[in-house]
């Protein structure tokens, strides 16, 4: 995919991608009327409910007036009786990772790819009955809220939210005291961008559907924990603290300055890593699919060599699996291509292939084969991706 960052975009209300990122991204909200003019949802509420009944689909049902109290939360999979027993108002169904389950929805995310793929999380689709809501809350990530069907009232606030500003005793993190200072009603095709931690509240004005395009924001504590786990695996059990030449001390209860110095130096050695190694580790971590998706996402049966050859040597179209994540970084020796957390070290001759694989989501088989001839193991890489189910044939 190539995009001119200085071309005005209807999606952004006439702003260029460069101007939006400079003036709004992670800074302040932006309301765009008719971001997608004439938008009509290709998905019906009934289809959304059907998907929420399937195993492995992440879905939630929020009732403002639950049977046991306010703001009841249930997680899927659901069944038909769960929906037929619902009241006429004040409930919302939310289904995550829609583009991974319904490949036809992936094209809807293309306009948002002026933001790097590794930041993209998912497309969540919600259906709300009249007055349906999930309560006033804050998100820890950037989100574009596209009205897909019906109307929704959005309110936002400029208040600062602290850790104890939420209603106690419920699973949802709903703000205890929400004081809106801006309000809009969105029609189909309208869109609201919200940076992280902006208090907001959306309420359905009649039945409606909303698409939420969310972006990952890795928490430093999570990255640090994962990094410590990775370093732990690299350390030999027999590599321990040592203190040859230990000197007597006048009080056995003291941890002496020399001992502290040795302990601190040992920990620093255990955690030491150069920037290149850390960058490659980050590439792997940031392209790992969600664990719950990997557990349930149905991958194709392993392909035979003949089947892979037919895919690559034909004149058809291939596509990236909906759950697959790809990214690349430059390395001294060429490129590191990351696919679903796996690293592939490629020479500089592979640049055109790497850019094509990561820039597009559908591929011409002939183009892939042409680009892979630029270096020795190019076809081998493509075969691995096909065998792993990352690249799939597009079927009519």
Buried (B, 14 or more C-beta within 10 A) or exposed (E): EEEEEEEEBBBBBEBBBEBBBEEBBEEEBBBBEBBBEEBEBEBEBEBBBBBBBBEBBBBBBBBBEBEEEBBBEBEBBBEEEBBEEBEEBBBBBBBBBBBBBBBEBBEBBEBBBBBEBBBBBBBBBBBBBBBBBBBBBBBEBBBBBBBBBBBBBBBBBEBEBEEEBBBEEBEBBBBEEBEBEEEBEBBBBBBBBBBEEBBBBBBBBBBBBBBBBBBBEBEEEEBEEBBEEEBEEEEEEEEEEEEEEEEEEEEEEEEEEEBEEBEEEBEEEEEEEEEEEEBBBBBBBBBBBBEEBEEEBEEEEEBEEEBBBBBBEEEBBBBBBBBBBBBBBEBEEBBBBBBBBBBBEBBBBBBBBBBBBBBBBEBBBBBBBBBBEBBEBBBEBBBBBBBBBBBBBEEE
